[in-house]
Structure formats: structure tokens, C-alpha cells
Amino acid sequence: MLRTVIPRRSSPDGRGGIRHPGGSLGTRRSGVPRGDGLLVGMTVVLLLVVTLPLAAEPPAFDVLVRGGTVYDGSGGPPRRADVGLRGDRIEAVGDLAGAAGGAVIDAAGLVVAPGFVNMLSWAAEDLLADPRSQSDIRQGVTTEIFGEGESNGPWSEPMKLRRRAMQGDFRYDIAWTTLGEFLRLLERRGVAPNVASFVGTGTIREHVVGLDAGRPTPAQLDAMRDLVRREMEDGALGIGSSLIYAPDAFNTVEDLVELARVAARHRGTYITHMRSEGDRLLEAVDETLRVAREAGIPAEIYHLKAAGEANWPKLEQAIEKVETARGEGLRITADMYTYTAGASGFDACLPPWSREGGWGRVFERIRDGETRARMLREMREPSLAWESLCRLTGSPQRMTLVAFRNEALKPLTGRTLAEVAAARGRSAEETILDLVLEDESRIGVVFFLMSEENVRRQIRLPWVSFGSDAGSMAPEGVFLKSSTHPRAYGNFARLLGRYVRDERLVPLEEAIRRLTSMPAEHLGLERRGRLVPGHFADLVVFDPAEVADPATFESPQQFALGVRHVLVNGVPVLRDGAFTGALPGRALRGRGALPRHQGGPPP
């Protein structure tokens, strides 16, 4: 039987078919057929019959991924299937043997999965320097989530000045004011991954209260709530805190509850670097649960850990608290990185009062003999009232210096604090203050804090997702001016290679669920995180036998191995292991976002 196929075309009213001025073809407004219209219509049909193929063609896809083992992100078992993409969406998953594709990717012997979500990314500045996001793209990351305590907006003019003054190896203009504006700026400029962000409670506090300690006044708290509301309406995912760093450390739990209530009304999430991950870990978990209960909001713990050897046994109690709360109906989750060392700066070793007023005041206090002596005394004998990463690390030999602003200090990159202190003939604490003053920065430091046993325990937890807590870079250009933590290049590949394939801590399908659908659903990223028809086509294709993380603490800037292809919104950004040049990433918005408005006054 011969069949004539007339393709449907999209029309301005959203319906298929061919539209003509004045209504349907061959019909007056009165509904009486017109002879000339009927003749024209018959002519068009005859022409189509003559010119179109006499048999239906198989469906065509823009991209066809053939023959892979598909893990759809649900945590269910894999299956051999083809994946057809049309535009920015997944069109079909199954046996597409008869289909044609504009581009065909051979995935035989490879895993095909949804693109990974980096739950804790510091790639925002890196994407301004290099939009390719290579260290993460080459691990299969297609979405970067920002906003741990500090976010790229809302920024006042004084805040912009302070940030320009503290820029490091890469210097840039600040051409935005709100967080939403920043994310849209990245999208307009072009970036390889999708981007989304929480609004930082430290940023909100600095905008309204400033950099000093103390509770906000009722009027200031109203202004803080209003800023959260505006950013939530413009697409923020929720609020993110980082409670060991100033000025976020000056926010009380009552302040956090008030801001979280606003985020909850806009279907957001509260995510937190807790006030303690060491000596007061359990109390900090309780504080997080209190915010979730009182604000009625889902909550997530950033980079779950028990820091400091004396605190390693506390992890089980922390897990028990979270699982009890989950059993009571609270939506509590966590994320982690897959290493026993973290990375931060020496500001995490200074008493909170010394950080009031910002970095200019810190430098003044270090220069003042009496104040410096007080700082040294409290650094050597810190109280339980504040968290010192230096004390939790336990030894200056377990702190590696990785990032300086001052060119004269860059030769110290890669050396331990113990080595530098010995070379200078100073104590570790004196060396910290000297270096901070000489570099006029916090200095990037790797702190060895956690146990391997605890890392493995956390990987097994079904409510834990993954975040690098690092930037996304490449071993070239401006990124070679400083070192980094290997998690920037290997966090996700390390999970899939070492812990899933080699040590079999969790099945591959479960690891992929926690890299994809779990964080996407938790954050409310619509139609992301699953490899099913109708979802956005963020895909990673990798070799499960080869995926690995060659990056080390001694040589961190090495790309991960085993990822062959990555697509973002249906566009290949990595093909056969090579970057394609495409920058199809988008600014993703939270569940509480209002329809995007044009213009309007900034907060």
C-alpha cells in the first residue's frame, strides 16, 4: 500500500499543519467553500503526492547514540538501548535500529547516563576565565551548582569594590548586581555546562548588615528577607550558608530560620556548610535539623565529614541523627567529595572576632603588636566556641599551600606549612599570619582532616550525592599560576573508578542515581537528571573499565580518563574525548522562580 506522508509543521498557535492568512485553506469566514480555494488545495496535495517519497521514512534524530548500556538515572537496572535526540530533548530510548541521525555516536561497550550534577561547585569565576569547564566536563558533569555561603549576588557597590580588590590570578569586571543577572550573563557569554545557584546567607548579611558581628535589627532582617525573596523569584535554588566563615559565622540560628522561611515559601532548599564539622559536629547537625523543622524546608549538609582524628567516631552519631529525622518526615540529604583532605584558606584558622570588618581590618590587626599577640594565643589554644581547621588538621605537616596572589610567594606552592615555617625559623602560627599579610589573601590550603574509612561509609549512604567543592579548570593558561586540590579534576571519576568499579562499595546504577536524578529532583531542576523521553538531553558516555582519576595531591592538574562523549542540551561538547567548541549551557532556575521579567530595579 502506498502512503503519502505530509509532515506537520509548527505554527504560531502551537498546533501542527500549515497556516494561511484568513483561516483554513478553502474556507470563507461565512463557511461557504470557495471554488478557487478548493482548486488551489487540490493542486498543493497533488504536488505533495508527486514530490514526497511513496513510503514512510524512519524517524530522523539530530543525534543518535547507538548500542550503549543505558543507565537512566532511576537506580534501576541498565539495558542495552539506543538514544535518539531531537533539539535539546531526548526523543526516544529503545531499539532504534532503523533510525537515522544527523550525528551518530557509537556507544557499544560504553555506559550511557544522564549528565552529572556537581552539587558544590566553585566554578563561577573559572567560567568567566574559561567557559569550557574542562576538568568537570571531562568527568561527565553537565550542571554546576554554586552558592556555599557566598553567591555572585546580590552585590552592593561596596561589595563589588571589595571583591575586585581581592581578585587573584584572574581579574575581571563585575558587570552584574544580582545573582540572577550573573547566571544569565554566563548563559549569554556561552558556557559548556548548565549553571544554577543558591543565594548565600553570608552575601545577604554583608549586603544589609555589613561585615561586623551582631544581630540584625528588625528593619535589617526585613531587608535580608526581601533580598532572599527577590533572588528566589529570579531563580535561586534556595539559601546556602557557610557558618565557619565571616560574615556568615555571625548569623544566628534564629536569623537562618527567618531567611529559610522565605526560601521555603518559594519551594527552595536550605543547604549548609555547618557551624562545625569537628568538635561540635553533633550540635551542628542539630542546628541544621532545627532550621529544617522550624522553617518547614528541605535541608542539605554540604560536604558531610567528621573533621579531626578525635572526631572521626562521631560520624556514626551524625548519620543516626539524620536518618532519625528522615524517618520523621524531614527531607534531609547531604553531599560529599571523595577525598580525605579538604581545601580552604587560612581564614579558617583565625578567630572569628579577628575577621570582623573584612580583610582590610584583618591585615590591620596582624600589624598591630598587641592584637597580633592575642590572635596567636587564640590560634594556639582555640576554644570550642569556634572551628579552627588548623587545629583539626593536627599538624602543620598536614597542610599544603596551593594558591597565592603575590608572585614572590608562588614558589612556595606545593610546600607544607611545616616546611615553610622551618625555612623561616618561625612557628606555624606566626608563619600563617606572616603569609596572610604578605599575600594580602586567605591563601589556598589543602587540609588533611578525614579518615578513609569514613569516606567509604558515606559513599554507601543512599541520601548522599556528590560535589567537588572546587573550580572547573584546565591545565593551561591562568590556571597554571596556582595549584589546586585534585578533586577539581577527579572527584566524580574517582567515585566511578575507585569506589564503584574497584571496591564495589555501591552498584553503578546506584552511583549514577546519586549523580543525576537524586540531586536534580532535590533541587527541583525540571526535566533533568533522567534519561527518558521528554527530558533535556544532558548525557555522558563513558567506559566503565577505563574511568579513573590520575590527579594526585602532588600533581593535581590532570584530566580524568574514560569519558568519551558529553552532551549538554542535546549539543555535543565532548566528542571522542575532545572538546568540540560548543557552549550550550543554560542558566537553570529554581522551583519558585516567577516568569522572567525584563529590567526592573536591582535589590
C-alpha positions in Angstrom: 0.0 0.0 0.0 1.4 3.4 -1.0 1.3 6.0 1.7 1.7 9.8 1.3 3.2 11.5 4.3 2.6 15.2 4.7 4.9 16.5 7.5 3.4 18.6 10.3 5.0 22.0 10.9 4.9 24.0 14.0 2.7 27.1 13.8 2.5 30.3 15.9 -0.6 29.0 17.8 1.3 25.8 18.8 -0.7 23.5 16.5 0.6 21.5 13.6 -0.2 21.9 10.0 0.2 24.8 7.5 -1.5 28.0 8.4 -2.7 30.6 5.9 -3.9 34.1 6.3 -7.6 34.4 6.9 -8.1 31.0 8.4 -8.2 27.4 7.0 -7.5 26.8 3.3 -10.5 27.0 1.0 -13.0 28.4 3.5 -14.7 31.8 3.7 -15.4 33.4 7.0 -19.1 32.5 6.3 -18.1 28.9 6.0 -19.1 28.7 2.3 -16.5 26.8 0.2 -14.7 28.8 -2.5 -14.1 27.1 -5.8 -10.7 28.8 -6.4 -9.6 27.8 -2.9 -10.6 24.2 -3.5 -8.6 24.1 -6.8 -5.5 25.5 -5.1 -5.8 23.0 -2.3 -6.1 20.1 -4.7 -3.1 21.4 -6.6 -1.0 21.5 -3.4 -2.0 17.9 -2.4 -1.1 16.6 -5.9 2.3 18.3 -5.8 3.0 16.8 -2.4 2.0 13.3 -3.7 4.4 13.7 -6.6 7.3 15.1 -4.8 7.2 13.3 -1.4 8.6 9.7 -1.0 6.0 7.0 -1.5 6.9 5.2 1.7 7.3 6.5 5.2 10.9 7.2 6.2 12.2 6.0 9.6 12.3 8.8 12.2 15.3 11.0 12.0 17.1 12.3 15.0 19.6 15.2 15.3 21.9 12.9 17.4 21.6 9.2 17.7 23.6 7.4 20.4 23.8 3.7 19.3 24.3 0.5 21.2 25.2 1.7 24.7 24.3 0.3 28.1 21.8 2.8 29.3 21.5 3.7 33.0 18.5 6.0 33.1 19.3 7.7 36.4 16.4 6.0 38.3 18.7 3.5 40.1 17.1 0.6 38.2 19.0 -2.0 36.2 20.7 -1.0 32.9 19.5 -2.1 29.5 21.0 -2.2 26.0 19.3 0.6 24.1 19.8 3.4 21.6 19.0 7.0 22.5 17.6 9.5 19.9 17.8 13.2 20.5 15.9 15.9 18.7 16.8 19.5 19.5 17.5 19.9 23.2 15.4 16.9 24.3 15.5 13.1 24.5 13.1 11.9 21.9 13.3 8.1 22.2 15.1 5.4 24.2 15.0 1.8 22.9 15.7 -0.2 19.8 16.2 2.4 17.1 18.0 0.2 14.6 16.1 1.5 11.6 16.6 5.2 12.6 18.9 7.7 11.1 20.7 10.5 12.9 22.3 13.7 11.8 25.2 12.8 14.1 25.7 9.2 15.2 27.7 8.2 18.4 28.8 4.6 18.7 28.4 3.7 22.3 28.9 0.0 22.0 30.6 -1.3 25.2 30.1 2.0 26.9 27.8 3.4 29.6 25.2 6.0 28.6 23.8 8.0 31.5 22.3 11.4 32.3 24.8 14.2 32.8 26.2 14.5 36.3 25.2 17.3 38.8 28.0 18.9 40.8 26.2 19.7 44.0 29.0 22.0 45.3 30.9 23.9 42.6 33.3 26.9 42.8 33.5 27.2 39.0 31.7 30.5 38.7 34.8 32.6 38.4 36.6 29.9 36.4 33.8 30.0 33.8 34.4 33.7 33.3 38.1 32.9 32.6 37.4 29.8 30.5 33.8 28.8 29.7 34.8 25.3 28.6 34.7 23.9 32.1 37.1 21.2 31.1 38.1 19.5 34.3 34.4 18.8 35.1 33.1 18.2 31.5 35.7 15.5 31.1 34.2 13.8 34.2 30.7 13.9 32.8 29.5 16.9 34.8 26.8 18.9 32.9 25.4 21.0 35.7 27.3 23.2 38.2 25.6 24.3 41.4 27.0 27.4 43.2 26.2 29.3 46.4 28.0 27.9 49.5 27.5 30.8 51.9 28.7 33.4 49.3 26.9 33.8 45.9 27.6 36.1 42.9 24.9 38.5 44.0 23.1 40.4 45.2 26.1 42.7 45.5 26.1 46.4 46.5 28.7 48.7 45.1 30.9 48.5 48.2 30.7 44.7 47.9 31.8 44.9 44.3 34.8 47.1 45.3 35.9 44.6 48.0 35.7 41.7 45.5 37.7 43.5 42.9 40.4 44.2 45.4 40.7 40.6 46.4 40.7 39.1 42.9 43.6 36.7 42.3 45.2 35.3 39.2 42.2 36.1 37.1 40.9 39.7 37.1 37.6 40.7 35.6 35.0 43.4 35.6 31.9 42.9 37.7 29.1 43.8 35.2 26.1 42.5 37.3 24.4 43.2 40.6 22.0 40.3 41.3 22.6 36.6 41.3 20.1 36.1 38.5 21.9 38.7 36.4 25.2 36.8 36.9 23.7 33.5 35.8 22.2 35.0 32.7 25.5 36.7 31.9 27.2 33.3 31.9 24.5 32.0 29.6 24.8 34.9 27.2 28.6 34.7 27.0 28.4 31.0 26.5 29.4 28.2 28.8 29.7 24.5 28.3 27.7 23.3 31.4 24.4 24.4 32.8 24.6 26.6 35.9 22.4 27.3 38.9 22.9 28.7 42.3 21.7 29.1 45.9 21.8 32.7 47.3 24.4 32.9 50.0 23.3 33.9 53.5 26.7 35.4 54.0 26.2 37.6 50.9 22.7 38.6 52.1 24.1 39.5 55.5 27.0 41.5 54.1 24.7 43.4 51.7 22.4 44.6 54.6 24.4 44.4 57.9 28.0 44.6 56.7 31.0 42.6 57.9 30.6 43.1 61.6 29.2 40.7 64.2 25.9 41.3 66.0 22.3 40.5 65.3 20.5 42.4 62.6 17.9 44.9 63.6 14.2 44.2 62.8 14.5 46.6 59.8 17.7 44.9 58.6 16.2 41.4 59.0 13.2 42.6 56.9 15.7 43.8 54.2 17.5 40.5 54.3 14.3 38.6 53.9 13.3 40.8 50.9 16.6 40.1 49.2 16.1 36.4 49.6 12.6 36.8 48.2 13.8 38.7 45.1 16.5 36.2 44.3 14.2 33.3 44.8 11.7 34.8 42.4 14.5 35.3 40.0 15.5 31.6 40.1 17.7 30.9 43.1 17.5 27.3 44.3 17.3 28.3 48.0 19.7 29.7 50.5 23.2 28.4 51.2 25.2 29.1 54.4 28.8 28.6 55.3 28.9 29.1 59.0 32.6 28.9 59.9 33.5 31.9 57.7 32.8 35.6 58.4 30.4 37.2 58.0 28.2 34.1 57.8 29.5 32.9 61.1 27.8 35.9 62.7 24.3 34.7 61.6 22.5 33.0 64.4 20.2 30.0 64.0 17.3 32.4 64.5 18.5 34.5 61.6 18.8 31.4 59.4 15.3 30.2 60.3 13.9 33.6 59.2 15.7 33.5 55.9 14.9 29.9 55.3 11.2 30.5 55.8 11.3 32.9 52.9 13.1 30.3 50.7 10.5 27.7 51.8 7.6 29.8 50.6 9.3 29.8 47.2 9.8 26.0 47.3 13.5 26.3 47.9 16.1 24.3 49.9 18.4 25.2 52.8 22.0 23.9 52.2 24.7 24.5 54.7 28.4 24.2 55.5 27.6 23.6 59.1 29.0 25.7 62.0 31.2 22.7 63.0 32.4 19.6 61.2 34.6 18.6 64.1 34.4 19.2 67.9 30.8 20.3 67.7 29.7 18.2 64.8 26.7 16.7 66.5 25.5 20.1 67.8 25.9 21.5 64.2 23.7 18.7 62.8 21.1 19.6 65.5 21.2 23.2 64.3 20.7 22.1 60.7 17.7 20.0 61.7 16.2 22.8 63.7 16.3 25.1 60.7 14.6 22.5 58.6 11.9 21.9 61.2 11.1 25.5 62.1 11.3 26.8 58.6 9.5 23.8 57.0 12.2 23.4 54.4 14.3 20.6 52.9 17.9 20.8 54.1 21.2 19.5 52.8 24.6 19.2 54.6 27.5 20.4 52.4 30.5 18.0 52.2 29.5 15.7 55.0 32.5 14.8 57.1 33.9 14.3 60.6 37.0 16.5 60.7 39.9 15.9 63.0 41.0 12.4 64.2 39.4 12.8 67.6 36.1 13.4 65.9 36.1 10.6 63.4 34.0 8.3 65.6 31.2 10.9 65.7 30.3 10.2 62.1 28.0 7.3 63.1 26.1 9.5 65.6 25.7 12.2 62.9 24.4 9.7 60.4 21.9 8.4 63.1 20.6 11.9 63.7 20.0 12.5 60.0 18.3 9.1 59.5 16.1 9.6 62.5 15.0 13.0 61.1 14.4 11.4 57.7 12.3 8.8 59.4 10.2 11.5 61.0 9.5 13.0 57.6 12.1 15.8 57.3 13.7 16.0 53.9 17.4 15.9 54.9 20.2 15.0 52.5 23.9 15.6 52.2 26.7 15.7 49.6 30.4 14.8 49.8 33.7 14.8 47.9 35.7 11.5 47.6 38.9 12.5 49.4 40.3 12.6 52.9 41.5 16.2 52.5 39.6 19.4 52.2 40.7 22.7 50.9 40.1 26.2 52.2 42.2 29.2 53.4 44.0 30.3 56.5 41.0 32.5 57.4 39.5 29.2 58.7 42.3 29.2 61.3 41.7 32.8 62.6 39.4 33.5 65.5 36.1 35.0 64.3 36.5 38.3 66.0 39.7 39.0 64.0 37.7 38.6 60.8 35.1 41.3 61.6 35.1 44.2 59.1 36.7 42.3 56.2 40.2 41.7 55.0 41.4 45.2 55.4 40.7 45.0 59.2 42.4 41.6 59.4 45.6 43.0 57.9 45.5 45.9 60.3 45.1 43.6 63.3 48.0 41.4 62.2 50.2 44.5 62.0 49.2 45.7 65.5 51.5 44.0 68.0 49.0 43.6 70.9 46.2 42.4 68.6 48.6 40.0 66.8 49.6 38.5 70.1 46.0 37.9 71.0 45.4 36.2 67.7 48.4 34.0 68.1 47.3 33.0 71.6 43.9 32.0 70.4 45.2 30.2 67.3 47.4 28.0 69.6 44.6 27.3 72.1 41.3 27.7 70.3 38.1 27.2 72.3 35.2 25.1 71.3 33.3 28.3 70.5 34.9 28.4 67.0 36.2 25.9 64.5 39.9 26.0 63.6 40.8 23.9 60.6 44.5 24.2 61.5 43.8 22.7 64.9 41.6 19.9 63.5 44.3 19.0 61.0 46.6 18.4 63.9 49.9 19.2 62.3 51.5 21.8 60.0 52.9 18.9 58.1 49.3 18.1 57.0 48.7 21.5 55.4 49.8 22.1 51.9 49.9 25.6 50.4 48.4 25.7 46.9 47.4 29.2 45.9 48.9 32.7 46.4 48.3 36.1 44.9 51.8 37.5 45.4 54.2 36.4 42.7 57.0 36.4 45.2 55.3 33.7 47.2 54.3 31.4 44.4 57.5 29.4 44.6 56.1 28.1 48.0 53.2 26.4 46.1 53.1 22.7 47.0 55.1 23.0 50.2 53.7 22.2 53.6 53.2 24.8 56.3 55.8 22.9 58.4 58.4 23.2 55.6 57.8 27.0 55.1 57.8 27.6 58.9 61.1 25.7 59.4 62.7 27.6 56.5 61.7 30.9 58.0 62.6 30.0 61.6 59.1 30.8 62.8 56.3 29.0 64.5 53.4 27.6 62.4 51.0 30.3 63.7 53.4 33.1 63.1 54.0 31.9 59.6 50.3 31.8 58.9 49.9 35.5 59.9 53.1 36.5 58.0 52.0 34.8 54.8 48.4 36.2 55.0 49.9 39.7 55.4 52.5 39.3 52.7 50.0 37.8 50.2 47.0 40.0 51.3 44.7 37.0 50.9 43.4 34.0 52.7 45.9 31.7 50.7 44.7 28.5 49.3 45.5 25.5 51.6 44.8 21.8 51.4 43.9 20.4 54.9 44.2 16.6 55.6 41.3 16.1 58.0 39.3 12.9 57.4 39.6 9.2 57.5 39.3 6.9 54.5 37.0 4.6 56.5 34.5 7.4 56.9 34.7 8.4 53.2 33.8 4.8 52.3 31.0 4.8 54.9 29.5 8.0 53.5 29.6 6.7 49.9 27.3 3.9 50.9 24.6 6.2 52.2 21.7 6.4 49.8 20.9 10.0 50.8 24.3 11.4 49.9 25.1 13.0 46.5 28.4 14.4 45.3 30.1 17.7 44.8 33.7 18.6 44.1 33.8 21.8 46.3 36.3 23.0 43.7 36.5 25.0 40.5 36.5 23.7 36.9 39.6 24.4 35.0 42.2 23.2 32.6 46.0 22.6 32.9 46.8 25.7 30.9 46.9 29.5 30.9 45.8 31.3 34.0 45.1 28.0 35.8 48.8 27.1 35.9 49.6 30.2 38.1 48.3 28.3 41.1 47.9 24.7 42.2 44.6 23.1 43.4 43.1 20.1 45.1 42.8 17.0 42.9 39.1 16.9 43.5 38.8 19.7 40.8 39.9 17.1 38.2 39.0 13.8 39.7 36.1 13.8 42.2 33.5 12.1 40.0 35.9 9.8 38.1 37.3 8.7 41.5 33.8 7.7 42.6 33.1 5.7 39.5 36.5 4.1 39.1 38.0 3.5 42.6 34.9 3.2 44.7 32.3 1.7 42.4 34.3 -0.4 39.9 37.3 -1.4 42.0 36.0 -1.5 45.6 32.3 -2.2 44.7 31.0 0.0 47.6 27.8 0.6 45.7 26.4 -0.7 42.4 27.0 1.5 39.3 23.3 2.1 38.9 23.0 3.5 42.4 26.1 5.7 42.0 24.6 7.1 38.8 21.2 7.8 40.5 23.0 9.8 43.2 24.9 11.8 40.5 21.9 12.5 38.4 18.2 12.2 39.3 18.6 12.4 43.1 20.2 15.9 43.1 18.1 17.1 40.2 14.9 16.2 41.9 16.1 17.5 45.3 16.9 20.9 43.6 13.7 21.0 41.5 15.6 21.1 38.2 12.7 20.3 35.9 13.2 17.5 33.3 16.9 17.0 34.3 18.7 14.0 35.7 16.8 11.2 33.9 17.4 9.6 30.6 13.8 9.3 29.4 11.8 10.9 26.5 10.9 14.5 27.1 13.8 15.3 29.4 16.6 17.7 28.4 19.4 15.9 26.6 22.3 16.1 29.1 24.2 12.9 28.6 27.5 11.3 29.4 29.0 8.3 27.6 31.9 6.7 29.4 33.9 3.5 29.6 33.3 1.8 33.0 36.5 -0.2 32.7 38.7 2.9 32.0 37.2 5.7 34.1 39.8 6.9 36.5 41.3 9.9 38.3 45.1 10.3 37.7 45.1 13.6 39.5 47.1 13.5 42.8 47.8 15.9 45.6 51.4 16.2 44.2 50.2 16.6 40.6 46.6 17.6 40.7 46.1 19.2 37.3 45.5 16.0 35.2 42.3 15.3 33.4 40.1 12.3 34.3 40.2 9.3 32.0 37.4 7.2 30.5 34.7 9.8 29.5 34.3 9.7 25.7 31.3 11.9 25.0 29.3 14.6 26.8 26.2 16.4 25.5 24.6 19.4 27.1 21.1 20.3 26.0 21.5 18.0 23.0 24.7 19.5 21.8 28.0 17.5 22.0 30.6 19.4 24.0 33.0 16.4 24.2 33.3 14.0 21.3 35.7 11.1 21.3 37.4 12.7 24.3 38.0 16.1 22.5 36.3 19.4 23.2 34.0 20.4 20.3 34.0 24.1 20.9 30.3 24.2 21.7 29.0 26.3 24.6 25.3 25.3 25.0 25.0 25.6 28.8 21.9 27.4 30.3 21.1 29.2 33.5 18.7 26.9 35.3 16.1 28.3 37.7 14.6 27.0 40.9 11.0 25.9 41.5 10.0 29.3 43.0 11.0 31.4 40.0 8.5 33.8 38.6 8.3 34.2 34.8 11.4 36.1 33.8 10.9 39.8 33.9 12.9 42.3 31.8 14.7 45.1 33.6 13.4 46.3 36.9 15.4 47.8 39.7 18.1 45.6 41.3 17.8 44.7 45.0 
